[in-house]
Amino acid sequence: MPYGAYFGPGFGAHYSGTLGVFTDTTPDALTKAIALTKAELTRIGREPIAATELEQHRAMLVLSLIHI
């Protein structure tokens, strides 16, 4: 389940942007996918993000800027 925040270029770093969640699931698994999404977003809001996870995402961001 990928998710990410979109930051509009016209708003600068102060604009929090839109959080999009994308899932590739069958209709019969949609309810479970929504429940898992809500649980993950709740966890992210309550628990600190591990330093290794932050470093991985920073590295991915830097690489994405290099390939523009």
CNS distance restraints for C-alpha pairs under 8 A (distance, minus, plus):
assign (resid   1 and name CA) (resid  21 and name CA) 7.23 0.50 0.50
assign (resid   1 and name CA) (resid  22 and name CA) 6.16 0.50 0.50
assign (resid   1 and name CA) (resid  23 and name CA) 5.35 0.50 0.50
assign (resid   1 and name CA) (resid  24 and name CA) 7.85 0.50 0.50
assign (resid   1 and name CA) (resid  37 and name CA) 7.97 0.50 0.50
assign (resid   2 and name CA) (resid  21 and name CA) 6.26 0.50 0.50
assign (resid   2 and name CA) (resid  22 and name CA) 5.79 0.50 0.50
assign (resid   2 and name CA) (resid  23 and name CA) 7.11 0.50 0.50
assign (resid   3 and name CA) (resid  19 and name CA) 7.04 0.50 0.50
assign (resid   3 and name CA) (resid  20 and name CA) 5.61 0.50 0.50
assign (resid   3 and name CA) (resid  21 and name CA) 4.49 0.50 0.50
assign (resid   3 and name CA) (resid  22 and name CA) 6.24 0.50 0.50
assign (resid   4 and name CA) (resid  19 and name CA) 5.64 0.50 0.50
assign (resid   4 and name CA) (resid  20 and name CA) 5.74 0.50 0.50
assign (resid   4 and name CA) (resid  21 and name CA) 6.95 0.50 0.50
assign (resid   5 and name CA) (resid  16 and name CA) 7.72 0.50 0.50
assign (resid   5 and name CA) (resid  17 and name CA) 6.16 0.50 0.50
assign (resid   5 and name CA) (resid  18 and name CA) 5.42 0.50 0.50
assign (resid   5 and name CA) (resid  19 and name CA) 4.37 0.50 0.50
assign (resid   5 and name CA) (resid  20 and name CA) 6.39 0.50 0.50
assign (resid   6 and name CA) (resid  16 and name CA) 7.96 0.50 0.50
assign (resid   6 and name CA) (resid  17 and name CA) 5.20 0.50 0.50
assign (resid   6 and name CA) (resid  18 and name CA) 5.23 0.50 0.50
assign (resid   6 and name CA) (resid  19 and name CA) 6.42 0.50 0.50
assign (resid   6 and name CA) (resid  20 and name CA) 7.72 0.50 0.50
assign (resid   7 and name CA) (resid  11 and name CA) 7.53 0.50 0.50
assign (resid   7 and name CA) (resid  12 and name CA) 7.59 0.50 0.50
assign (resid   7 and name CA) (resid  13 and name CA) 7.53 0.50 0.50
assign (resid   7 and name CA) (resid  15 and name CA) 6.79 0.50 0.50
assign (resid   7 and name CA) (resid  16 and name CA) 6.54 0.50 0.50
assign (resid   7 and name CA) (resid  17 and name CA) 4.71 0.50 0.50
assign (resid   7 and name CA) (resid  18 and name CA) 7.07 0.50 0.50
assign (resid   8 and name CA) (resid  12 and name CA) 7.09 0.50 0.50
assign (resid   8 and name CA) (resid  15 and name CA) 7.59 0.50 0.50
assign (resid   8 and name CA) (resid  17 and name CA) 6.46 0.50 0.50
assign (resid  11 and name CA) (resid  15 and name CA) 5.60 0.50 0.50
assign (resid  21 and name CA) (resid  37 and name CA) 7.90 0.50 0.50
assign (resid  23 and name CA) (resid  33 and name CA) 7.45 0.50 0.50
assign (resid  25 and name CA) (resid  29 and name CA) 6.20 0.50 0.50
assign (resid  25 and name CA) (resid  30 and name CA) 6.42 0.50 0.50
assign (resid  25 and name CA) (resid  33 and name CA) 7.43 0.50 0.50
assign (resid  26 and name CA) (resid  30 and name CA) 6.45 0.50 0.50
assign (resid  29 and name CA) (resid  33 and name CA) 6.23 0.50 0.50
assign (resid  30 and name CA) (resid  34 and name CA) 6.17 0.50 0.50
assign (resid  31 and name CA) (resid  35 and name CA) 6.26 0.50 0.50
assign (resid  32 and name CA) (resid  36 and name CA) 6.15 0.50 0.50
assign (resid  33 and name CA) (resid  37 and name CA) 6.11 0.50 0.50
assign (resid  34 and name CA) (resid  38 and name CA) 6.20 0.50 0.50
assign (resid  35 and name CA) (resid  39 and name CA) 6.20 0.50 0.50
assign (resid  36 and name CA) (resid  40 and name CA) 6.14 0.50 0.50
assign (resid  37 and name CA) (resid  41 and name CA) 6.20 0.50 0.50
assign (resid  38 and name CA) (resid  42 and name CA) 6.08 0.50 0.50
assign (resid  39 and name CA) (resid  43 and name CA) 6.14 0.50 0.50
assign (resid  40 and name CA) (resid  44 and name CA) 6.17 0.50 0.50
assign (resid  41 and name CA) (resid  45 and name CA) 6.27 0.50 0.50
assign (resid  42 and name CA) (resid  46 and name CA) 6.30 0.50 0.50
assign (resid  43 and name CA) (resid  47 and name CA) 5.78 0.50 0.50
assign (resid  44 and name CA) (resid  48 and name CA) 7.15 0.50 0.50
assign (resid  44 and name CA) (resid  49 and name CA) 7.08 0.50 0.50
assign (resid  49 and name CA) (resid  53 and name CA) 6.76 0.50 0.50
assign (resid  49 and name CA) (resid  54 and name CA) 6.80 0.50 0.50
assign (resid  50 and name CA) (resid  54 and name CA) 6.42 0.50 0.50
assign (resid  51 and name CA) (resid  55 and name CA) 6.21 0.50 0.50
assign (resid  52 and name CA) (resid  56 and name CA) 6.18 0.50 0.50
assign (resid  53 and name CA) (resid  57 and name CA) 6.31 0.50 0.50
assign (resid  54 and name CA) (resid  58 and name CA) 6.10 0.50 0.50
assign (resid  55 and name CA) (resid  59 and name CA) 6.11 0.50 0.50
assign (resid  56 and name CA) (resid  60 and name CA) 6.29 0.50 0.50
assign (resid  57 and name CA) (resid  61 and name CA) 6.12 0.50 0.50
assign (resid  58 and name CA) (resid  62 and name CA) 6.23 0.50 0.50
assign (resid  59 and name CA) (resid  63 and name CA) 6.20 0.50 0.50
assign (resid  60 and name CA) (resid  64 and name CA) 6.11 0.50 0.50
assign (resid  61 and name CA) (resid  65 and name CA) 6.38 0.50 0.50
assign (resid  62 and name CA) (resid  66 and name CA) 6.44 0.50 0.50
assign (resid  63 and name CA) (resid  67 and name CA) 6.52 0.50 0.50
assign (resid  64 and name CA) (resid  68 and name CA) 6.75 0.50 0.50
